[in-house]
Amino acid sequence: MYLIKTLALCAVLMSGFATANQMEISSQKLTVSKSDKTQTYSGDVRIAFLKDMPLETKADLVRIENGKTIMQGKVEIKLNNAIAMTEKVSFLDSKEGLIAEMDEVTFTFK
């Protein structure tokens, strides 16, 4: 039940952000800090990016493993109005676009 409430809260808080960035986020926990414009998602984080959404990424290490692109070490994902930071992410192509899976990610808004 907690996960459902968290996902509902995520949907409300992120509706403008997610629409502007054409993505859908799910996680077990969301922490929002209005004072410094950050949102941290943790626990089985999954971000679905639409196919034509432009992403700019960088990391200390990038490798391909079992059809997934894995980025590790100071991973940065630049979006239109935010930067997402994590330590490790796995990207997988899908019919709808790109799927990113990680343990935790922090979005900082511009």
N, C-alpha and C positions, 0 to 999 in steps of 0.2 A: 504494500500500500504506500509506503514511503517513497518508493521509486516512482510510482504513478503521480503522486503529488509533486515530486521534484520535476518530473517531466512536464507536468502542466504548468508549473511555475516557470520553467525554462521557456516554454512556448509563449507565455505572456510577456516575460521580460525580453526575450530575444526576437519577438515578432518583427520589429523594425530593423534590427541588426541583421537577422537572418535573411529577411526579404531583400535588404539592400545588398547583401553579399551572396544571395542565391545559394543558401546552404541550410542543412538541417542538423541540429546537434542533439545528441542524447548522452546522458551520463547518470551516475548514481547520486551525485551531489553537485550543487551549484553554490558558490560563494560570490556575492556581489559586494563591491566596495564603490560606493558612489563618489567618495571624496577623491579617489585617485583614478577613477575611470577604468577599473579592471573587473573582469569576471573570470573566476577560476572554476573549471569543470574538472571533477575527479571521479575515478571509479568507472572502468569500462567506457571510456569516452569514445564516441563514434561520431564523425562528422561526414555528412554526405554533401559533396559539392556538385552542382550541376555541370554538365558536360562542357559548356563553353565558358565557364567561369575562369577568368585569368588568375593564376596563382604565381607568386614568386617565392621560392623557397631557398634556404641555405642551411647548412649543417656542417659539423666537423667531419662526419663520415657518412658516406652513402654507399649502399650495396643492394644488389638484387638477390632475393632469396625466395624460392618456391613461388615465383610469379609476383612477388610483392617488392616494392621499393621501400627499403628501410633506411631511415635517416636517424642519426644519433649525434648527441653532443651539441648543445646550444642550437637546437632546431628553431628556425624562424620561418613563419608562414605569413607573408604580407598580403593583406586584403585591401579592398577599397578604403575602408574607414577604420581598420584595426590591424594590429600585429598580434599573431598568436605565437606563444613561446612554449616549448616543451623540451624534454631531454631525449625522447625517442618517439618516433611515429612510424607506422607502417601504412603505405599507400597501396591501394588495389583498384584497378580499373573495373567499372561495372557498366551495364547498359545505359544507366542514367547519368553517369559521370564518374567522379573519383571518390573513393571511400578512404578516410583517414581514421586509424585506430590508435589509441594511446591510453596511458594510465591517467595522465593529468595534462591540462593545457590552460594557460592563462592568456586571455585576450586583453590587450591594452588599446583603448580607443584613442583616435587622433583628435 
